[in-house]
């Protein structure tokens, strides 16, 4: 909408201007700074012609503007209704066609913190278990945890950050959080802050082969046509929020940095280039961005995202969050107490429950056992089976596909895990990780952290928790050939003997042995074979088809191993 200001001075009798002639044109919403005229007497008429809504004077297009506003509101209401209809449900990993669960029955807000954890604090958190783990978490996050509606509040200096990084490990609830924010907006919870919210899924963007403008890209990721998208973006850009989910799944290459980015809503470019133009603020600079990513892509994102931006991290459920999740999942108070009390008594499972996807797996397994009237606590394999389910879930749904076969990937992670177990370390330097894992950025099981080291920045990797490091070590031993596997298990017990006569003197080795015997279970073995974690059965432990307790003391495996494993089982229940 143009505003034109025409100023004429020294008008002659014919009506023409032979002196000052000032014409000013501006778009609606722009600021006009008038020229200063000194030592000049202006005579004649000053005519202001405009068609901006809300102004007095001549309105040649008022009716047209009202029609456009009405159409925009209609499209917006239709968009919100579609969002509510689709986003109120979640499809779980094991859902059959047509099966859905209400988002409200699954969503518990995870803990979100706004500051980076230092190295010592992180090591302590990764290494602790059970209630100690939750105490370490709560001692820091209780004062720093924030809610979703405060993500875009100005900082302590009053600076309004236009972009927010939301980092989180695989299965920690990043996509769930984005879905919850979309649902909240569609229910008018953010109406004072945002008029329009768009959800862009990087995984879908990476599958587009043709060039697209931003309008076309948003249409592809929503229920709206390009014309409807264009209409919705005609308002104020500072009241538009883009939720860009899964930056780590975007096909980002260094070539993107050298490509000419689009500078408006309608200019076409490769979809990755168009999206990065939005992230950099080349398009709709005044709009707001929330970008979720795994930690392995954080160093790329921080160089792509416009400034100023803020950092937040999803660190999983608190102890209270775990309890609330169990309550929502089971609905029945008796079943909830049975399941929760069992998990609370198992330090390994209770710690793992801080990861939302593991919390879901555990609840699903317990529910199935309770429905079958089976003993929830029966069998050494119970804890191991949860970790196997987690492994298979992430391989199927969260792995980017590094080009490696699954057995190769698992073995490489196992080698890294074993190195850390033997050295009693949970953080690994970048060089060590790249020597053992060909594509750490593509592995959903590794976490990446950036630390300040004097005047430099240092990159470290870790597994999600020490228990996953122990699990991968045990799996690695069983993926070896018979000779190597026997050798490794012997080394574990040699270390055990050197450190004392109690497993409590070497708890990290005890956990590895516990996982080894859990992996011997026939059902678990078959699950791993079906998921192609390995191609053939493991020879030396179960070649006779026996369970752990059936091995002959003098003929099978190592009597010492069995004796100590049985002692471990007796002492830990």
C-alpha positions as CSV (number, residue, x, y, z in Angstrom):
1,X,0.0,0.0,0.0
2,X,1.7,3.2,-1.2
3,X,1.7,6.5,0.6
4,X,2.6,9.5,-1.7
5,X,3.3,13.0,-0.3
6,X,3.5,15.8,-2.9
7,X,4.6,19.2,-1.9
8,X,4.7,22.1,-4.5
9,X,6.1,25.6,-3.8
10,X,6.0,28.8,-5.9
11,X,3.1,27.7,-8.0
12,X,2.5,30.0,-11.0
13,X,-0.9,31.1,-12.4
14,X,-1.0,28.1,-14.7
15,X,-0.8,25.8,-11.7
16,X,2.6,24.3,-12.5
17,X,5.5,24.1,-10.0
18,X,8.6,26.0,-10.8
19,X,10.1,25.7,-7.3
20,X,10.2,23.0,-4.6
21,X,8.6,19.7,-5.7
22,X,8.8,16.9,-3.2
23,X,7.3,13.4,-3.8
24,X,7.5,10.8,-1.1
25,X,6.3,7.2,-1.6
26,X,6.4,4.5,1.0
27,X,4.9,1.1,1.8
28,X,2.2,0.8,4.5
29,X,3.9,0.3,7.8
30,X,7.1,2.2,6.8
31,X,8.4,5.3,8.4
32,X,8.6,8.6,6.5
33,X,11.2,11.2,7.4
34,X,10.2,14.5,5.8
35,X,12.9,16.8,4.3
36,X,13.7,19.9,6.3
37,X,13.1,23.1,4.2
38,X,14.9,26.2,5.6
39,X,14.5,29.8,4.6
40,X,11.6,28.8,2.3
41,X,8.0,29.9,2.3
42,X,5.8,27.2,1.0
43,X,2.6,28.3,-0.6
44,X,-0.1,26.3,-2.4
45,X,-1.5,22.9,-1.6
46,X,0.1,20.0,0.2
47,X,-1.6,16.8,-1.1
48,X,-1.2,13.5,0.7
49,X,-2.5,10.5,-1.2
50,X,-2.6,7.0,0.4
51,X,-4.5,3.8,0.7
52,X,-3.1,2.6,4.0
53,X,-5.8,1.0,6.2
54,X,-6.6,2.8,9.4
55,X,-5.8,6.3,8.1
56,X,-8.2,9.2,7.5
57,X,-8.6,10.9,4.1
58,X,-9.1,9.4,0.7
59,X,-9.6,5.6,0.7
60,X,-9.8,4.3,-2.8
61,X,-9.1,0.7,-1.8
62,X,-10.7,0.4,1.6
63,X,-13.2,-2.2,0.6
64,X,-10.5,-4.2,-1.1
65,X,-8.3,-4.2,2.0
66,X,-11.2,-5.3,4.2
67,X,-11.8,-8.2,1.8
68,X,-8.2,-9.3,2.0
69,X,-8.1,-9.1,5.8
70,X,-11.3,-11.2,5.9
71,X,-9.8,-13.8,3.5
72,X,-6.6,-14.0,5.6
73,X,-8.6,-14.6,8.8
74,X,-10.6,-17.3,7.1
75,X,-7.4,-19.1,5.9
76,X,-5.8,-18.7,9.3
77,X,-8.9,-20.2,11.1
78,X,-8.9,-23.1,8.6
79,X,-5.2,-23.7,9.2
80,X,-5.6,-23.8,12.9
81,X,-8.5,-26.2,12.7
82,X,-6.4,-28.6,10.5
83,X,-3.5,-28.3,12.9
84,X,-5.7,-29.2,15.9
85,X,-7.2,-32.2,14.0
86,X,-3.9,-33.6,13.0
87,X,-1.5,-32.6,15.9
88,X,-3.8,-33.8,18.7
89,X,-2.7,-37.3,17.9
90,X,0.7,-39.1,18.0
91,X,1.7,-42.2,16.1
92,X,3.9,-44.4,18.2
93,X,6.8,-46.6,16.9
94,X,4.6,-49.7,17.2
95,X,1.3,-48.2,16.0
96,X,-0.6,-50.3,13.5
97,X,-2.3,-48.5,10.5
98,X,-5.1,-46.3,11.9
99,X,-3.9,-46.5,15.5
100,X,-3.3,-43.2,17.2
101,X,-2.8,-41.9,20.8
102,X,-3.8,-38.5,22.1
103,X,-0.8,-36.2,22.5
104,X,-2.2,-35.2,25.9
105,X,-1.9,-38.8,27.0
106,X,1.8,-38.9,26.2
107,X,3.3,-35.5,26.5
108,X,5.1,-34.5,29.6
109,X,7.3,-31.5,29.3
110,X,11.0,-32.5,29.5
111,X,13.5,-30.4,31.4
112,X,14.8,-27.6,29.2
113,X,17.9,-25.6,30.3
114,X,19.4,-22.5,28.8
115,X,23.1,-22.9,29.6
116,X,25.8,-25.3,28.6
117,X,27.0,-27.9,31.1
118,X,30.7,-27.8,32.0
119,X,32.9,-30.9,31.6
120,X,33.1,-32.0,35.2
121,X,29.4,-31.6,35.7
122,X,28.6,-33.6,32.6
123,X,31.0,-36.5,33.5
124,X,29.4,-36.7,36.9
125,X,25.9,-36.8,35.4
126,X,26.7,-39.4,32.8
127,X,28.4,-41.7,35.4
128,X,25.8,-41.5,38.2
129,X,22.7,-43.8,38.5
130,X,19.3,-44.0,40.1
131,X,18.5,-41.4,42.7
132,X,22.0,-40.0,42.6
133,X,21.6,-39.3,38.9
134,X,18.3,-37.5,39.5
135,X,19.9,-35.5,42.4
136,X,22.7,-34.4,40.1
137,X,20.1,-33.3,37.5
138,X,17.8,-31.6,39.9
139,X,20.5,-29.7,41.8
140,X,21.2,-27.7,38.6
141,X,18.1,-27.7,36.5
142,X,15.6,-26.9,39.2
143,X,16.6,-23.2,39.0
144,X,17.4,-23.2,35.3
145,X,14.6,-25.2,33.7
146,X,12.3,-23.2,31.6
147,X,8.8,-23.7,30.1
148,X,7.9,-23.5,26.4
149,X,6.0,-20.2,26.7
150,X,9.2,-18.5,27.9
151,X,11.5,-19.6,25.1
152,X,11.3,-16.2,23.3
153,X,11.2,-13.9,26.3
154,X,13.9,-11.1,26.2
155,X,17.1,-12.0,28.1
156,X,18.4,-10.3,31.2
157,X,19.7,-7.4,29.1
158,X,16.3,-7.0,27.4
159,X,17.6,-8.3,24.1
160,X,14.9,-10.1,22.1
161,X,16.5,-13.2,20.5
162,X,15.0,-13.9,17.1
163,X,16.2,-17.5,17.0
164,X,16.5,-20.3,19.5
165,X,18.5,-23.5,19.2
166,X,16.8,-26.5,21.0
167,X,19.3,-29.2,21.2
168,X,18.6,-32.7,22.4
169,X,19.7,-36.3,22.1
170,X,17.8,-38.9,19.9
171,X,14.6,-39.9,21.6
172,X,14.7,-37.0,24.1
173,X,11.4,-35.4,22.8
174,X,12.4,-32.6,20.4
175,X,9.8,-33.5,17.8
176,X,7.2,-34.0,20.5
177,X,7.9,-30.6,21.9
178,X,7.5,-29.0,18.4
179,X,4.2,-30.8,18.0
180,X,3.0,-29.6,21.4
181,X,4.0,-26.0,20.5
182,X,2.0,-26.2,17.2
183,X,-1.0,-27.6,19.1
184,X,-0.8,-24.9,21.7
185,X,-0.7,-22.2,19.0
186,X,-3.7,-23.7,17.2
187,X,-5.5,-23.5,20.6
188,X,-4.6,-19.8,20.8
189,X,-2.1,-20.1,23.7
190,X,0.5,-17.9,21.8
191,X,-1.9,-15.4,20.3
192,X,-0.3,-12.4,22.1
193,X,3.1,-13.2,20.5
194,X,2.5,-14.9,17.2
195,X,-0.1,-14.6,14.5
196,X,1.2,-17.5,12.4
197,X,3.3,-20.6,13.2
198,X,4.7,-22.9,10.6
199,X,6.2,-26.3,11.1
200,X,9.1,-27.3,8.8
201,X,10.4,-30.9,8.9
202,X,14.0,-31.1,7.7
203,X,13.6,-34.8,7.0
204,X,10.9,-34.0,4.4
205,X,12.9,-31.1,2.9
206,X,15.8,-33.4,2.3
207,X,13.7,-35.6,0.1
208,X,12.7,-32.8,-2.3
209,X,14.7,-32.8,-5.5
210,X,13.3,-29.8,-7.3
211,X,14.0,-26.1,-6.6
212,X,11.4,-24.3,-4.4
213,X,10.7,-20.9,-3.1
214,X,10.0,-20.4,0.6
215,X,6.2,-20.1,-0.1
216,X,6.3,-23.5,-2.0
217,X,8.4,-25.1,0.7
218,X,6.0,-24.0,3.4
219,X,3.1,-25.3,1.3
220,X,4.9,-28.7,1.0
221,X,5.2,-28.9,4.7
222,X,1.7,-27.8,5.6
223,X,-2.0,-28.1,4.5
224,X,-2.0,-24.8,2.6
225,X,-1.6,-23.8,-1.0
226,X,1.1,-21.4,-2.1
227,X,-1.5,-18.6,-2.5
228,X,-2.8,-19.2,1.0
229,X,0.8,-19.2,2.4
230,X,1.5,-15.9,0.6
231,X,-1.7,-14.4,2.0
232,X,-0.8,-15.4,5.5
233,X,2.7,-13.9,5.2
234,X,1.3,-10.5,4.1
235,X,1.0,-9.4,7.7
236,X,3.7,-8.4,10.1
237,X,6.8,-10.7,9.8
238,X,7.7,-10.1,13.4
239,X,4.6,-12.0,14.4
240,X,5.6,-15.2,12.5
241,X,7.3,-18.2,14.1
242,X,9.0,-21.0,12.2
243,X,9.5,-24.3,14.0
244,X,12.3,-26.0,12.0
245,X,12.5,-29.6,13.3
246,X,15.5,-31.9,12.9
247,X,18.3,-29.7,11.4
248,X,20.6,-32.7,11.8
249,X,18.5,-34.5,9.1
250,X,19.0,-31.7,6.5
251,X,21.3,-32.5,3.6
252,X,23.7,-29.8,4.5
253,X,26.9,-29.5,2.5
254,X,29.5,-26.8,2.3
255,X,28.4,-26.1,-1.3
256,X,25.3,-24.4,0.2
257,X,27.5,-21.6,1.6
258,X,28.7,-20.8,-2.0
259,X,25.3,-20.8,-3.6
260,X,23.3,-17.6,-4.3
261,X,20.5,-17.6,-1.7
262,X,17.0,-16.4,-2.4
263,X,16.1,-13.0,-1.0
264,X,12.3,-13.0,-1.2
265,X,9.4,-15.4,-0.7
266,X,9.0,-16.3,-4.3
267,X,12.6,-16.8,-5.6
268,X,13.3,-20.5,-6.3
269,X,16.5,-22.4,-5.2
270,X,17.4,-25.9,-4.0
271,X,15.2,-26.6,-0.9
272,X,18.2,-26.7,1.4
273,X,19.5,-23.4,0.2
274,X,16.0,-21.8,0.6
275,X,15.7,-23.1,4.1
276,X,19.2,-21.9,5.1
277,X,18.3,-18.5,3.6
278,X,15.4,-18.4,6.1
279,X,17.7,-19.5,9.0
280,X,20.3,-16.9,8.1
281,X,17.7,-14.1,8.0
282,X,18.1,-13.5,4.3
283,X,14.3,-13.9,4.0
284,X,11.8,-12.5,6.6
285,X,14.6,-11.3,8.8
286,X,12.1,-10.1,11.5
287,X,10.5,-13.5,12.0
288,X,11.2,-15.8,14.9
289,X,12.9,-19.2,14.6
290,X,13.0,-22.3,16.8
291,X,15.4,-24.9,15.4
292,X,15.7,-28.4,16.9
293,X,18.8,-30.5,16.4
294,X,20.8,-33.4,17.7
295,X,24.0,-32.3,19.4
296,X,26.1,-33.8,16.6
297,X,25.1,-31.0,14.2
298,X,25.3,-28.1,16.7
299,X,28.5,-26.7,15.4
300,X,27.1,-26.4,11.9
301,X,23.8,-24.9,13.1
302,X,25.4,-22.2,15.2
303,X,27.3,-20.9,12.1
304,X,24.1,-21.0,9.9
305,X,21.6,-19.4,12.3
306,X,21.0,-15.7,12.3
307,X,22.2,-13.6,15.3
308,X,21.4,-12.9,18.0
309,X,20.3,-16.5,18.9
310,X,20.0,-18.3,22.2
311,X,20.9,-21.9,23.2
312,X,18.6,-24.3,25.0
313,X,18.9,-28.0,25.6
314,X,16.3,-30.8,26.3
315,X,17.9,-33.0,28.9
316,X,15.0,-35.4,29.4
317,X,12.5,-36.1,32.2
318,X,13.0,-35.2,35.8
319,X,12.1,-37.8,38.5
320,X,8.7,-36.1,38.8
321,X,8.4,-36.2,35.0
322,X,9.0,-40.0,34.9
323,X,6.4,-40.5,37.6
324,X,3.9,-38.3,35.7
325,X,4.6,-40.2,32.4
326,X,3.9,-43.6,34.1
327,X,0.6,-42.2,35.5
328,X,-0.6,-40.9,32.1
329,X,0.5,-44.1,30.3
330,X,-1.3,-46.6,32.5
331,X,-4.3,-44.6,33.6
332,X,-5.0,-47.4,36.1
333,X,-3.6,-46.5,39.6
334,X,-2.8,-50.1,40.5
335,X,-0.9,-50.8,37.2
336,X,0.9,-47.5,37.5
337,X,2.2,-48.3,41.0
338,X,3.3,-51.8,40.0
339,X,5.2,-50.6,37.0
340,X,6.7,-47.5,38.6
341,X,7.8,-49.3,41.8
342,X,9.5,-52.0,39.8
343,X,11.4,-49.4,37.7
344,X,12.2,-47.3,40.8
345,X,13.9,-50.4,42.4
346,X,16.1,-50.9,39.3
347,X,18.8,-48.2,39.2
348,X,19.7,-48.9,35.6
349,X,16.2,-48.6,34.3
350,X,15.2,-45.7,36.5
351,X,18.2,-43.7,35.2
352,X,17.3,-44.7,31.6
353,X,13.8,-43.5,32.1
354,X,15.0,-39.9,31.9
355,X,15.1,-40.5,28.1
356,X,11.5,-40.2,27.0
357,X,11.7,-42.9,24.3
358,X,13.1,-45.4,26.9
359,X,10.3,-44.4,29.3
360,X,7.8,-45.3,26.5
361,X,9.6,-48.6,25.8
362,X,9.6,-49.6,29.5
363,X,5.9,-48.7,29.9
364,X,5.0,-50.6,26.8
365,X,6.9,-53.7,27.9
366,X,5.5,-53.6,31.4
367,X,2.0,-53.1,30.1
368,X,2.4,-56.2,27.8
369,X,3.6,-58.3,30.7
370,X,0.9,-57.2,33.0
371,X,-1.7,-57.9,30.4
372,X,-0.3,-61.4,29.9
373,X,-0.3,-61.9,33.7
374,X,3.4,-62.4,33.6
375,X,5.9,-61.4,36.4
376,X,7.3,-58.0,35.5
377,X,10.5,-58.7,37.3
378,X,11.2,-62.2,36.0
379,X,14.4,-63.0,34.1
380,X,17.9,-61.6,33.9
381,X,17.1,-60.4,30.4
382,X,14.5,-57.7,31.4
383,X,16.9,-54.8,31.6
384,X,18.9,-55.9,28.6
385,X,15.8,-56.4,26.5
386,X,14.9,-52.7,27.1
387,X,18.3,-51.6,25.8
388,X,17.9,-53.9,22.8
389,X,14.5,-52.4,22.0
390,X,16.1,-49.0,22.3
391,X,18.9,-50.0,20.0
392,X,16.5,-51.3,17.4
393,X,14.2,-48.3,17.7
394,X,17.0,-45.8,17.1
395,X,18.5,-47.8,14.3
396,X,15.1,-47.9,12.5
397,X,13.7,-44.4,13.2
398,X,16.6,-42.1,14.2
399,X,19.6,-43.3,12.2
400,X,20.6,-41.1,9.2
401,X,22.2,-44.0,7.4
402,X,25.9,-43.5,7.2
403,X,26.4,-46.1,4.5
404,X,27.7,-48.6,7.0
405,X,26.0,-51.9,7.6
406,X,24.3,-52.2,11.0
407,X,26.8,-54.8,12.3
408,X,29.7,-52.6,11.3
409,X,28.2,-49.6,13.0
410,X,27.4,-51.5,16.2
411,X,30.9,-52.9,16.2
412,X,32.5,-49.5,15.8
413,X,30.4,-48.1,18.6
414,X,31.4,-51.2,20.7
415,X,35.1,-50.6,20.2
416,X,34.7,-47.0,21.3
417,X,32.6,-48.1,24.3
418,X,35.1,-50.7,25.4
419,X,38.0,-48.2,25.2
420,X,36.1,-46.0,27.6
421,X,35.2,-48.8,29.9
422,X,38.8,-50.0,30.2
423,X,40.1,-46.4,30.7
424,X,37.1,-45.5,33.0
425,X,36.2,-42.5,30.9
426,X,32.9,-41.3,29.5
427,X,34.0,-38.4,27.4
428,X,36.1,-39.0,24.2
429,X,38.1,-36.5,22.2
430,X,37.3,-35.9,18.5
431,X,40.3,-37.7,17.1
432,X,39.6,-40.9,19.0
433,X,36.0,-41.0,17.9
434,X,36.8,-40.5,14.3
435,X,39.4,-43.2,14.4
436,X,36.8,-45.8,15.5
437,X,33.4,-44.5,14.1
438,X,33.5,-43.5,10.5
439,X,30.4,-41.2,10.7
440,X,29.8,-40.1,14.3
441,X,27.5,-37.3,13.2
442,X,25.2,-40.0,11.6
443,X,25.0,-42.1,14.8
444,X,22.0,-41.5,17.0
445,X,23.8,-43.1,20.0
446,X,26.6,-40.5,20.3
447,X,26.3,-37.0,21.9
448,X,28.5,-34.1,21.0
449,X,29.5,-31.4,23.4
450,X,31.4,-28.1,22.9
451,X,33.6,-26.9,25.8
452,X,35.7,-23.8,26.3
453,X,39.4,-24.6,26.7
454,X,41.3,-21.5,27.5
455,X,40.9,-19.3,24.4
456,X,39.8,-22.2,22.2
457,X,36.8,-24.5,21.8
458,X,37.1,-28.2,22.3
459,X,34.8,-30.9,21.0
460,X,34.0,-34.1,23.0
461,X,31.7,-37.0,22.4
462,X,29.9,-39.4,24.8
463,X,27.3,-42.1,24.9
464,X,23.9,-41.0,26.3
465,X,24.8,-42.5,29.6
466,X,27.5,-44.8,31.0
467,X,24.9,-47.7,30.9
468,X,24.7,-47.4,27.1
469,X,28.5,-47.5,27.0
470,X,28.4,-50.7,29.1
471,X,25.7,-52.2,26.9
472,X,27.6,-51.6,23.6
473,X,30.7,-53.1,25.2
474,X,28.9,-56.3,26.0
475,X,27.3,-56.4,22.5
476,X,30.8,-55.8,21.0
477,X,32.2,-58.8,22.8
478,X,29.4,-61.1,21.5
479,X,29.9,-59.9,17.9
480,X,33.5,-61.1,17.8
481,X,34.6,-64.5,16.6
482,X,34.9,-67.2,19.2
483,X,38.6,-66.8,19.9
484,X,38.5,-63.0,20.4
485,X,35.3,-63.2,22.4
486,X,36.8,-65.7,24.9
487,X,39.9,-63.5,25.1
488,X,37.9,-60.4,26.0
489,X,35.8,-62.0,28.6
490,X,38.9,-63.5,30.2
491,X,40.4,-60.0,30.3
492,X,37.3,-58.7,32.2
493,X,37.7,-61.3,34.9
494,X,41.4,-60.7,35.1
495,X,40.8,-57.1,35.8
496,X,38.1,-58.2,38.3
497,X,40.6,-60.4,40.2
498,X,43.2,-57.6,40.3
499,X,40.8,-55.1,41.8
500,X,39.4,-57.3,44.5
501,X,37.0,-60.1,45.2
502,X,33.9,-58.0,45.0
503,X,32.1,-56.8,41.9
504,X,31.5,-53.6,43.8
505,X,35.2,-52.8,43.4
506,X,34.7,-52.8,39.6
507,X,31.0,-51.9,39.0
508,X,31.5,-51.0,35.4
509,X,32.7,-54.5,34.6
510,X,29.8,-56.0,36.6
511,X,27.4,-54.1,34.4
512,X,29.1,-55.4,31.2
513,X,28.9,-59.0,32.4
514,X,25.3,-58.5,33.4
515,X,24.5,-57.3,29.9
516,X,26.4,-60.2,28.4
517,X,24.3,-62.8,30.1
518,X,21.2,-60.8,29.3
519,X,22.1,-60.9,25.6
520,X,22.4,-64.7,25.8
521,X,18.6,-64.9,26.2
522,X,17.1,-66.7,23.2
523,X,14.4,-64.2,22.5
524,X,16.8,-61.3,22.7
525,X,19.2,-63.1,20.4
526,X,16.5,-63.7,17.8
527,X,15.4,-60.0,18.0
528,X,18.9,-58.8,17.2
529,X,19.2,-61.3,14.3
530,X,15.9,-60.1,12.8
531,X,17.0,-56.5,13.1
532,X,20.3,-57.4,11.3
533,X,22.5,-56.4,14.2
534,X,24.4,-59.6,13.3
535,X,23.9,-62.1,10.6
536,X,24.7,-65.4,12.3
537,X,24.3,-66.7,15.8
538,X,27.1,-66.2,18.3
539,X,29.1,-69.3,18.6
540,X,30.8,-69.8,21.9
541,X,28.1,-68.9,24.5
542,X,25.0,-70.5,23.1
543,X,26.1,-72.9,20.5
544,X,24.7,-75.7,22.5
545,X,21.4,-73.9,22.8
546,X,21.7,-73.7,26.6
547,X,20.7,-70.9,28.9
548,X,23.3,-69.4,31.3
549,X,22.2,-71.5,34.2
550,X,22.4,-74.7,32.2
551,X,26.1,-74.5,31.4
552,X,28.2,-77.4,32.7
553,X,30.8,-76.2,35.2
554,X,33.7,-78.1,33.7
555,X,32.7,-78.2,30.0
556,X,31.2,-74.9,28.9
557,X,32.7,-71.5,28.6
558,X,34.6,-70.4,31.7
559,X,33.6,-71.8,35.1
560,X,34.9,-68.7,36.8
561,X,32.7,-66.5,34.6
562,X,29.6,-68.5,35.4
563,X,30.4,-68.6,39.1
564,X,30.9,-64.8,39.3
565,X,27.9,-64.1,37.1
566,X,25.8,-66.3,39.4
567,X,27.2,-64.5,42.4
568,X,26.4,-61.2,40.8
569,X,22.8,-62.3,40.0
570,X,22.3,-63.5,43.6
571,X,23.8,-60.3,45.1
572,X,21.8,-57.9,42.8
573,X,18.5,-59.9,42.7
